[in-house]
């Protein structure tokens, strides 16, 4: 069963879209995370709070996959993003005051 907690991406993290992928920079850890196309779609959706089940429902409509096939992958991705501090239940309230700051084009994150 998927967790019913609404999650949201940490809006203060700089990121840059690169075609169908996204590059997320965590200045706290100095780590750079490259998200594939499916993870990028979830990242986009997590601009606003969603539960894992809501994400599965949206992705089921957008991709040719059954909810059963998507649940494990969505939960794995959410767990991974959460453990890296890129999303969280408190991200909606904690970071709302800070707008998204895309990584400037042509510059590698340091």
C-alpha positions in Angstrom: 0.0 0.0 0.0 1.3 3.4 -0.9 1.8 6.1 1.7 -1.1 8.6 1.8 1.2 11.5 2.7 1.2 14.4 0.3 4.8 15.0 -1.0 6.2 18.0 -2.7 9.6 18.8 -4.2 11.9 21.1 -2.3 11.2 24.3 -4.2 14.4 26.0 -3.1 16.6 23.5 -4.9 18.1 24.8 -8.2 17.3 22.6 -11.2 17.6 22.8 -15.0 15.5 21.0 -17.6 17.6 19.3 -20.3 15.3 18.0 -23.0 13.2 15.3 -21.3 15.5 15.1 -18.2 16.1 17.3 -15.3 19.3 18.1 -13.4 18.7 18.9 -9.7 21.5 20.5 -7.6 21.6 20.2 -3.9 23.8 23.0 -2.6 23.7 21.5 1.0 25.4 18.3 -0.1 27.0 19.6 -3.3 25.4 16.7 -5.1 23.9 16.8 -8.6 21.1 14.4 -9.5 20.1 13.6 -13.1 16.5 12.5 -13.4 15.3 10.4 -16.4 12.2 11.3 -18.3 9.7 9.5 -16.0 11.4 10.8 -12.9 11.3 14.3 -14.5 7.5 14.0 -15.0 7.1 13.1 -11.3 9.4 16.0 -10.4 7.2 18.4 -12.4 4.0 17.0 -10.8 5.6 17.5 -7.3 5.6 21.2 -7.8 2.3 20.9 -6.0 1.7 18.3 -3.2 0.6 14.9 -4.4 0.2 11.5 -2.7 1.9 8.5 -4.3 -1.5 7.2 -5.3 -2.4 10.4 -7.0 0.9 10.3 -9.0 0.1 6.7 -10.0 -3.3 7.7 -11.3 -1.9 10.6 -13.3 0.9 8.5 -14.8 -1.5 5.7 -15.6 -3.4 8.1 -17.8 -0.2 9.4 -19.5 1.7 6.2 -20.0 0.7 2.9 -21.4 1.0 1.1 -18.1 -1.3 -0.3 -15.5 -1.5 1.1 -12.0 0.0 -2.2 -10.6 3.0 -1.8 -12.9 3.6 1.8 -11.8 3.1 1.6 -8.1 6.4 -0.1 -7.2 8.4 2.2 -9.5 6.7 5.3 -8.1 7.2 4.3 -4.5 10.9 3.4 -5.2 11.5 6.8 -6.8 9.7 8.7 -4.0 11.7 6.8 -1.4 15.0 7.6 -3.2 14.1 11.3 -3.8 13.0 11.6 -0.1 16.2 10.0 1.2 18.2 12.5 -0.8 16.2 15.4 0.6 14.8 16.4 -2.7 11.2 15.9 -1.7 9.3 15.8 1.5 5.9 16.2 3.3 7.1 19.4 4.9 8.6 20.8 1.7 5.4 22.6 0.8 5.4 24.7 4.0 9.1 24.9 4.8 10.3 26.2 1.5 7.4 28.2 0.0 9.1 31.5 0.6 12.0 30.7 -1.7 11.3 30.5 -5.5 12.7 27.9 -7.8 16.1 29.0 -9.0 17.1 27.2 -12.3 20.8 26.4 -12.8 22.2 28.9 -15.3 22.7 27.5 -18.8 26.3 26.9 -19.9 27.6 26.7 -16.3 28.5 23.5 -14.6 27.3 23.3 -10.9 30.2 23.5 -8.5 
